[in-house]
Amino acid sequence: MLIHQCLFCHKCLYDGSLCYNEGMNSQEAVHLIDLFYKKDNPSVKDESIYVNALKYLIENKQDAAAMSELAGFYYEKKQYDLAEKYYLLANKHGDSYAPVGLGYIYYYGRNGVKDYKKAFFYYSKAAKLYGNREAKMKIADMLENGYGCTKDLVAARQILLDLYTEIKDTTNLADPYPEVVHRLGSIYIAEGKGKDAVPMLERACDFIRYRIRVNPFWGNFVVARKLIEELDSVYPPEEGDLISFYDLFYAFQKPGVAKLIYHEKTYLIKAFEEEGKIKVKMGRKVYSSVYDFLENALFQGKHTYVIDLEEPYLLIHGSELSKDITIEFKKKPTNEA
């Protein structure tokens, strides 16, 4: 294993993990954070150094962006008490995303109790003060259901239509394009116009696949599930069809099987019901859900969301896997988000 001198601070040695020395300054903190971004599979030690670097910027520079970033890190880790603490701090220091993060915490009751009035307050602040699109989308949700505000279906739909018009051609993965399309898709399907929604649903599915590749945050898998369930409800996959990994959200709503061919090796993936829940089994390993499988299953050392966009693979849906499948297929997304 090669040991290198840190090219930035010249004081510490590292082996490909993040470097660290106790005499940290602002530049070194930024350096450590940048190194963390470049890690595909950061270790616990890497995460600890990353958190310490953010805390240095917070404690010594009152850096609002670092406060919000640390809050987001804790949110992804489902440590919602710490996420709330740092979002509140970031909001106090004028960070533009902090009120959105607080909105999510109070909307979903991440700390135990839902508070729709607080959620509506913070979403409204983010929308009005910073023009945040995600906040506008969540305001539409609240107007649709009358959560923390007066119910107004017309206003909710108009917000979504305006947002879609604004971002329908976006290539910025941070934009809530797939989330907005999911909401509009559900409206179209409810009105019996599901086929009209197919083009935007297909693009949104490609968009969220790219986002997951960049950021495999569990919330992005939730969005992928909702989009796939809507798209596949219009055109359900049939036995023997070629599908993507994310189509398993729809195909495995009930017990079933799929066959994966990857680098000339075959894997059987089985969905089965246990204690009223669908679980997934591959080989001897059992996954608690389709989410668990897609987030954590490894094929020759690679996650599904890496293979999905970067490797040739064949995934066949169906219950009868004795058929001789000879078709060659390379997965190529149609839209580059």
C-alpha positions in Angstrom: 0.0 0.0 0.0 1.4 3.4 -1.0 1.8 6.0 1.7 1.8 9.6 0.4 2.6 12.9 2.0 -0.4 15.1 1.9 0.0 17.4 -1.1 -1.9 20.2 0.6 -0.7 20.6 4.1 2.6 18.6 3.8 2.3 17.7 7.5 0.5 14.3 7.5 0.6 11.0 5.7 -2.4 9.2 4.2 -2.9 5.9 2.4 -5.8 6.9 0.2 -8.1 7.6 3.2 -8.5 11.2 4.3 -5.5 12.9 5.7 -5.8 14.6 9.1 -3.7 16.7 11.4 -4.7 18.3 14.6 -3.3 21.7 13.7 -6.3 22.4 11.4 -7.0 25.8 9.8 -9.8 26.9 7.4 -7.9 25.9 4.2 -7.1 22.5 5.6 -10.8 22.0 6.7 -11.9 22.8 3.2 -9.3 20.4 1.8 -10.5 17.6 4.0 -14.1 18.2 3.0 -13.1 18.1 -0.7 -11.3 14.8 -0.2 -14.4 13.4 1.4 -16.5 14.3 -1.7 -14.1 12.3 -3.9 -14.6 9.1 -1.9 -17.0 6.5 -3.4 -17.3 4.5 -0.2 -16.1 6.6 2.7 -15.1 4.7 5.9 -16.3 5.5 9.4 -12.9 7.3 9.9 -13.4 9.3 6.8 -16.9 10.4 8.0 -15.5 11.4 11.4 -12.8 13.5 9.8 -15.3 15.1 7.5 -17.6 16.0 10.4 -14.7 17.4 12.4 -13.7 19.6 9.4 -17.3 20.9 9.1 -17.4 21.5 12.9 -14.1 23.5 12.6 -15.7 25.8 10.1 -18.8 26.1 12.2 -17.1 26.9 15.5 -14.3 29.1 14.1 -15.9 30.8 11.1 -19.6 30.6 11.8 -19.9 29.2 8.3 -23.7 28.9 7.6 -23.1 26.5 4.6 -21.1 24.2 6.8 -23.9 24.2 9.4 -26.5 23.3 6.7 -24.2 20.6 5.2 -23.6 19.0 8.6 -27.3 19.1 9.2 -27.9 17.3 5.9 -25.2 14.7 6.8 -27.0 13.9 10.1 -30.4 13.8 8.2 -29.1 11.2 5.8 -27.9 9.2 8.8 -31.4 9.6 10.4 -29.9 11.4 13.4 -32.7 13.9 13.3 -32.1 15.6 16.6 -28.6 16.7 15.4 -30.0 17.6 12.0 -32.6 19.9 13.6 -29.9 21.5 15.8 -27.7 22.4 12.9 -30.5 23.4 10.5 -31.8 25.8 13.2 -28.3 27.2 13.6 -27.9 27.5 9.8 -31.3 29.2 9.5 -30.3 31.7 12.1 -27.1 32.5 10.1 -29.0 33.0 6.8 -28.4 29.7 5.0 -30.9 29.4 2.1 -31.5 25.6 2.3 -31.9 25.4 6.1 -35.6 26.4 6.2 -36.3 23.6 3.7 -34.5 21.1 5.9 -36.5 22.3 8.9 -39.7 22.0 6.8 -38.9 18.3 6.2 -38.2 17.6 9.8 -41.5 19.2 11.0 -43.6 17.9 8.1 -42.6 14.3 8.6 -42.3 14.5 12.3 -38.7 13.3 12.1 -38.2 14.0 15.8 -41.4 12.3 16.9 -44.1 14.8 16.4 -45.5 16.3 13.1 -45.9 20.1 13.2 -47.5 21.2 10.0 -47.7 24.9 11.0 -44.0 25.0 11.6 -43.4 23.1 8.4 -45.6 25.5 6.4 -43.8 28.5 8.0 -40.3 27.3 7.0 -41.3 26.1 3.5 -42.9 29.5 2.9 -39.8 31.3 4.1 -37.6 29.2 1.7 -40.0 29.8 -1.2 -40.6 33.5 -0.7 -37.2 34.6 0.5 -34.9 32.3 -1.6 -37.2 31.1 -4.4 -36.5 27.5 -3.4 -38.3 25.1 -5.8 -38.3 22.2 -3.4 -40.1 24.4 -0.9 -42.7 25.5 -3.5 -43.3 21.8 -4.3 -43.9 21.0 -0.6 -46.2 24.0 -0.2 -48.3 22.4 -3.0 -48.4 19.2 -1.0 -49.6 21.1 2.0 -52.2 23.0 0.1 -53.5 19.8 -1.5 -54.1 18.2 1.9 -54.8 21.3 4.0 -51.8 20.6 6.3 -51.0 23.7 8.3 -53.0 25.9 5.9 -56.4 26.1 4.1 -56.9 23.4 1.6 -56.7 24.6 -2.0 -56.5 22.0 -4.8 -56.5 24.6 -7.6 -53.6 26.5 -6.1 -51.6 23.3 -5.4 -52.0 22.1 -9.0 -51.0 25.5 -10.4 -47.8 25.5 -8.4 -46.9 22.1 -9.8 -47.6 23.1 -13.3 -45.6 26.3 -12.9 -42.7 24.4 -11.5 -42.8 21.8 -14.3 -42.7 24.5 -16.9 -39.8 26.1 -15.1 -37.6 23.0 -14.8 -38.8 20.6 -17.5 -35.5 21.0 -19.4 -33.2 21.1 -16.4 -30.0 19.2 -16.2 -29.3 20.2 -12.6 -29.6 17.1 -10.5 -30.4 19.2 -7.5 -33.7 20.4 -9.1 -36.8 18.6 -7.9 -37.7 17.6 -11.4 -38.5 13.9 -10.6 -40.4 14.9 -7.5 -42.6 17.3 -9.4 -43.2 14.8 -12.2 -44.2 12.2 -9.7 -46.9 14.5 -8.4 -48.1 15.5 -11.8 -48.0 11.9 -12.9 -50.3 10.8 -10.1 -52.8 13.5 -11.1 -52.7 12.4 -14.8 -53.2 8.8 -13.8 -56.1 9.6 -11.4 -57.7 11.5 -14.3 -57.3 8.5 -16.6 -54.6 10.3 -18.7 -51.7 8.1 -17.6 -50.4 7.6 -21.2 -50.0 11.3 -21.5 -47.7 11.3 -18.5 -45.4 8.5 -19.9 -42.8 10.8 -21.7 -42.1 12.9 -18.6 -42.2 9.9 -16.3 -39.6 8.1 -18.4 -37.3 11.2 -18.4 -37.8 11.6 -14.6 -36.9 7.9 -14.1 -33.6 8.4 -16.0 -33.0 11.7 -14.1 -33.4 10.0 -10.6 -31.1 7.2 -11.7 -28.4 9.7 -12.4 -29.0 11.5 -9.1 -28.8 8.2 -7.2 -25.5 7.4 -8.9 -24.1 10.7 -7.6 -25.9 10.6 -4.2 -27.4 7.3 -3.1 -29.4 9.0 -0.4 -32.3 6.8 0.8 -34.8 9.5 0.0 -33.8 9.3 -3.7 -34.7 5.6 -3.7 -38.1 6.6 -2.4 -38.6 9.0 -5.3 -37.4 6.3 -7.8 -40.0 3.8 -6.3 -42.9 6.3 -6.7 -41.9 7.1 -10.3 -41.5 3.4 -11.3 -44.8 2.4 -9.7 -46.6 5.1 -11.7 -44.8 4.4 -15.0 -45.2 0.6 -14.7 -48.9 1.0 -13.7 -49.4 2.4 -17.2 -47.3 -0.2 -19.0 -46.7 -3.1 -16.6 -43.7 -5.3 -17.3 -44.6 -8.8 -18.4 -42.8 -12.1 -17.8 -39.6 -12.3 -19.9 -39.4 -8.5 -20.3 -36.1 -6.7 -19.9 -36.2 -4.4 -17.0 -34.0 -2.1 -15.0 -33.0 -2.6 -11.3 -35.5 0.1 -10.3 -38.4 -1.8 -12.0 -38.0 -4.3 -9.1 -39.9 -1.8 -7.0 -43.0 -2.6 -9.2 -42.2 -6.2 -10.1 -41.6 -7.1 -6.4 -44.7 -5.7 -5.0 -45.6 -9.4 -4.7 -43.6 -12.6 -4.6 -41.7 -13.2 -7.8 -38.3 -13.7 -9.3 -35.8 -12.0 -11.7 -32.7 -13.2 -13.4 -29.6 -11.0 -13.7 -26.8 -11.6 -16.2 -23.8 -9.5 -15.4 -20.3 -10.2 -16.8 -21.4 -13.6 -18.0 -22.5 -14.6 -14.5 -26.1 -15.3 -13.6 -27.8 -14.3 -10.4 -31.3 -15.3 -9.3 -33.1 -12.7 -7.3 -36.3 -13.8 -5.5 -39.0 -11.8 -3.7 -40.9 -13.6 -1.0 -43.4 -12.7 1.7 -42.6 -13.1 5.3 -44.6 -11.7 8.2 -46.7 -9.6 5.8 -43.6 -8.0 4.2 -41.9 -8.5 0.9 -38.2 -9.5 1.4 -35.6 -10.1 -1.3 -33.2 -13.1 -1.4 -30.1 -13.5 -3.5 -28.0 -16.6 -2.9 -27.9 -17.0 0.9 -28.3 -13.4 1.7 -31.8 -12.0 2.6 -32.6 -8.3 2.3 -35.4 -6.7 4.4 -36.9 -5.0 1.4 -36.4 -3.9 -2.2 -34.9 -0.7 -0.8 -32.4 -2.7 1.2 -31.5 -4.8 -1.8 -31.0 -1.8 -4.2 -29.0 0.2 -1.6 -26.8 -2.6 -0.3 -26.5 -5.6 -2.7 -23.1 -6.0 -4.4 -22.4 -7.7 -7.7 -18.7 -8.4 -8.1 -18.0 -5.5 -5.7 -20.3 -3.0 -7.3 -23.7 -1.6 -6.1 -26.7 -1.8 -8.3 -26.8 2.0 -8.9 -23.2 1.9 -10.2 -23.9 -1.0 -12.6 -27.2 0.5 -13.7 -25.4 3.4 -15.5 -21.9 2.2 -16.1 -22.0 -1.5 -16.9 -23.7 -3.8 -19.5 -26.2 -6.0 -17.7 -29.4 -8.0 -18.5 -32.2 -8.2 -16.0 -35.2 -10.4 -16.9 -38.5 -10.3 -15.1 -40.6 -13.4 -14.7 -41.5 -16.5 -12.7 -40.3 -19.1 -15.2 -36.5 -18.8 -15.6 -35.9 -22.0 -17.5 -36.2 -20.3 -20.8 -33.0 -20.0 -22.8 -32.4 -16.2 -23.1 -29.8 -15.4 -25.8 -30.6 -11.8 -26.4 -27.7 -9.3 -25.8 -28.6 -6.1 -24.1 -26.7 -3.1 -22.9 -28.4 -0.7 -20.5 -28.1 2.8 -21.9 -30.2 5.6 -20.4 -32.0 7.7 -23.0 -31.6 11.0 -21.1 -28.4 12.4 -19.5 -29.5 14.5 -16.6 
